[in-house]
Amino acid sequence: MSHEATVAERFERSDDTLRDWERRLNQAEEPDVAETTEVAIEVVKDLITAYLQILGRDWEGADDDILALWKVSVKKNPSLNTIRDNCRELVYYHNCVDMDRRDALPQNAHRQAIRTARHVYVYLRTRAEETGELEKASLTD
């Protein structure tokens, strides 16, 4: 994910990706939790970087780590503690898959990963809309 993407593009891309996965899951598709977790993590990273763009913050060096991005976003903005548990949940799923401990995952973790990313989307989108920054960013993008 590069700095070149606009705020509006990041939110639109995230929403499109989540809609596609929600549709697939609603059609009873059972993708592997490794795949849905990675998609969810990438979406959340993109959303956080979109919000960091709104805040005018630099996230250089943190783009590959969802928790590092969250730490950058929460500095001087403690209200973003709200999404901490969502980020940690996705990291937990990733670690369970990585350590071959799928038995430690909750039931339907593949669905929950996408749902968790949607929660972050709704929260950050609402915050962006409330500040008027998303509309401003869309006008200048």
C-alpha positions in Angstrom: 0.0 0.0 0.0 1.6 3.2 -1.1 1.3 6.8 0.0 0.0 7.6 -3.6 -3.5 6.2 -2.9 -5.9 9.0 -1.8 -8.0 8.8 1.3 -11.2 8.3 -0.7 -9.5 5.5 -2.8 -8.4 3.7 0.4 -11.9 3.8 1.9 -13.5 2.8 -1.4 -11.0 0.0 -2.0 -11.5 -1.3 1.5 -15.3 -1.2 1.2 -15.2 -3.0 -2.2 -12.9 -5.7 -0.8 -15.1 -6.3 2.3 -18.3 -6.4 0.2 -16.8 -9.0 -2.1 -15.8 -11.2 0.9 -19.1 -10.7 2.6 -20.9 -11.8 -0.5 -18.7 -14.8 -0.8 -19.3 -15.8 2.8 -23.1 -15.2 2.5 -23.1 -17.6 -0.4 -21.8 -20.2 2.0 -18.3 -20.2 0.6 -15.9 -21.5 3.2 -12.5 -19.9 2.5 -9.5 -20.8 4.6 -9.0 -18.7 7.7 -5.4 -17.9 6.6 -6.8 -16.2 3.4 -9.6 -14.2 5.1 -7.3 -13.2 8.0 -4.6 -11.8 5.6 -7.3 -10.0 3.6 -8.8 -8.5 6.8 -5.3 -7.4 8.0 -4.5 -5.7 4.7 -7.9 -3.9 4.7 -7.4 -2.7 8.2 -3.9 -1.5 7.5 -5.2 0.4 4.5 -8.0 1.9 6.6 -5.6 3.0 9.3 -3.3 4.6 6.7 -6.2 6.4 5.2 -7.1 7.8 8.6 -3.4 8.7 9.1 -3.5 10.6 5.9 -6.5 12.6 7.2 -4.5 13.3 10.4 -1.5 14.3 8.3 0.6 11.7 10.1 3.6 9.9 8.7 3.5 6.1 9.0 6.7 5.4 7.2 8.2 2.1 8.5 5.0 0.9 10.0 3.1 0.0 6.9 3.8 -3.8 7.2 2.7 -4.1 10.8 -1.0 -3.6 11.8 -0.1 -3.0 15.4 2.7 -0.6 14.6 0.2 1.4 12.4 -2.3 1.4 15.2 0.3 2.7 17.6 1.1 5.6 15.2 -2.6 6.4 14.9 -3.4 6.4 18.6 -0.6 8.9 19.5 -2.3 12.2 20.3 -5.6 10.5 19.3 -6.6 8.2 22.2 -10.1 7.6 20.8 -8.5 5.2 18.3 -7.9 2.8 21.3 -11.4 1.7 20.2 -9.9 -0.4 17.4 -7.0 -1.9 19.4 -8.8 -5.1 20.2 -9.9 -5.5 16.6 -6.3 -5.3 15.4 -5.1 -7.6 18.2 -7.8 -10.2 17.2 -6.6 -10.3 13.6 -3.0 -10.7 14.8 -4.1 -13.5 17.1 -5.8 -15.3 14.1 -2.7 -14.8 12.0 -0.4 -16.2 14.8 -2.6 -19.2 15.3 -2.4 -20.1 11.6 1.3 -19.3 11.5 2.0 -21.6 14.5 -0.3 -24.3 13.2 -2.7 -23.9 16.1 -5.9 -23.6 14.2 -7.5 -25.6 17.1 -7.1 -22.4 19.2 -9.2 -20.3 16.8 -12.8 -19.6 17.5 -15.5 -21.3 15.5 -16.0 -19.5 12.2 -12.8 -17.5 12.5 -12.8 -17.0 8.7 -16.1 -15.1 8.9 -15.1 -13.3 12.1 -11.9 -11.9 10.4 -14.0 -10.2 7.7 -16.5 -9.0 10.2 -13.8 -7.5 12.4 -12.4 -5.6 9.4 -15.9 -4.3 8.6 -16.2 -3.0 12.2 -12.9 -1.1 11.8 -14.2 0.2 8.4 -17.4 1.5 9.9 -15.7 3.1 12.9 -13.0 4.9 10.9 -15.4 5.9 8.1 -17.7 7.4 10.7 -14.8 9.2 12.4 -13.6 10.5 9.0 -17.1 11.7 8.1 -17.8 13.3 11.5 -14.6 15.5 11.1 -15.6 16.4 7.5 -12.1 15.3 6.5 -13.2 12.5 4.2 -15.4 14.9 2.3 -12.6 17.4 2.1 -10.2 14.7 1.0 -12.6 13.5 -1.6 -12.9 17.1 -3.0 -9.1 17.5 -3.2 -8.3 14.0 -4.3 
